[in-house]
Amino acid sequence: MKVTVTIDRRPEIADPEGTTVRRALHDLGFTEASEVRMDRVIHMHVDGHDADEIRARVEEMCRQLLANPVLEDFHIEVSA
């Protein structure tokens, strides 16, 4: 099954990469970019047929490796 994991830095956590990109956009004349957050999206294929089982396994992957639970939240989408 196809799985998409979106990992977002929590709003209260500073995003230095986003700040740098916003500054660079302003330097290039794109001053309408008032806030930039740099998040991650991970696409993967996971073997199995039970969407609930796959979601549980991917959630464990996120908790152990893919996301930092102190700084980030994640959202999992499973599709056929």
SULCORFEN-V72946 format. One record per residue. RES is the residue in three letters. SS is DSSP state (hx for helix, st for strand, lp for the rest). OMEGA is omega in degrees with one decimal (none if undefined). Layout:
res:RES ss:SS omega:OMEGA
res:RES ss:SS omega:OMEGA
This chain:
res:MET ss:lp omega:178.4
res:LYS ss:st omega:179.8
res:VAL ss:st omega:173.7
res:THR ss:st omega:178.2
res:VAL ss:st omega:175.6
res:THR ss:st omega:-178.2
res:ILE ss:st omega:-177.6
res:ASP ss:st omega:172.1
res:ARG ss:st omega:-179.1
res:ARG ss:lp omega:-174.2
res:PRO ss:lp omega:-177.4
res:GLU ss:lp omega:-179.6
res:ILE ss:lp omega:179.2
res:ALA ss:lp omega:179.7
res:ASP ss:lp omega:-176.5
res:PRO ss:hx omega:178.0
res:GLU ss:hx omega:176.9
res:GLY ss:hx omega:178.1
res:THR ss:hx omega:179.1
res:THR ss:hx omega:179.3
res:VAL ss:hx omega:178.4
res:ARG ss:hx omega:179.5
res:ARG ss:hx omega:179.2
res:ALA ss:hx omega:176.6
res:LEU ss:hx omega:178.3
res:HIS ss:hx omega:178.9
res:ASP ss:hx omega:178.9
res:LEU ss:lp omega:177.8
res:GLY ss:lp omega:179.5
res:PHE ss:lp omega:-173.8
res:THR ss:lp omega:178.4
res:GLU ss:lp omega:177.0
res:ALA ss:lp omega:-172.7
res:SER ss:lp omega:177.4
res:GLU ss:lp omega:179.6
res:VAL ss:lp omega:175.2
res:ARG ss:lp omega:179.8
res:MET ss:lp omega:179.4
res:ASP ss:lp omega:-177.9
res:ARG ss:st omega:172.9
res:VAL ss:st omega:179.6
res:ILE ss:st omega:176.5
res:HIS ss:st omega:177.2
res:MET ss:st omega:171.3
res:HIS ss:st omega:-178.9
res:VAL ss:lp omega:179.8
res:ASP ss:lp omega:177.8
res:GLY ss:lp omega:-177.4
res:HIS ss:lp omega:-177.8
res:ASP ss:lp omega:-176.3
res:ALA ss:hx omega:179.9
res:ASP ss:hx omega:177.5
res:GLU ss:hx omega:179.7
res:ILE ss:hx omega:179.0
res:ARG ss:hx omega:-179.8
res:ALA ss:hx omega:179.3
res:ARG ss:hx omega:-179.6
res:VAL ss:hx omega:175.4
res:GLU ss:hx omega:177.4
res:GLU ss:hx omega:175.6
res:MET ss:hx omega:179.9
res:CYS ss:hx omega:-178.3
res:ARG ss:hx omega:-176.6
res:GLN ss:hx omega:-172.5
res:LEU ss:hx omega:-166.7
res:LEU ss:hx omega:-177.2
res:ALA ss:lp omega:174.4
res:ASN ss:lp omega:-173.6
res:PRO ss:lp omega:178.7
res:VAL ss:lp omega:-173.2
res:LEU ss:lp omega:-167.9
res:GLU ss:st omega:170.6
res:ASP ss:st omega:178.8
res:PHE ss:st omega:178.6
res:HIS ss:st omega:-176.4
res:ILE ss:st omega:173.6
res:GLU ss:st omega:178.2
res:VAL ss:st omega:177.8
res:SER ss:st omega:-176.7
res:ALA ss:lp omega:none
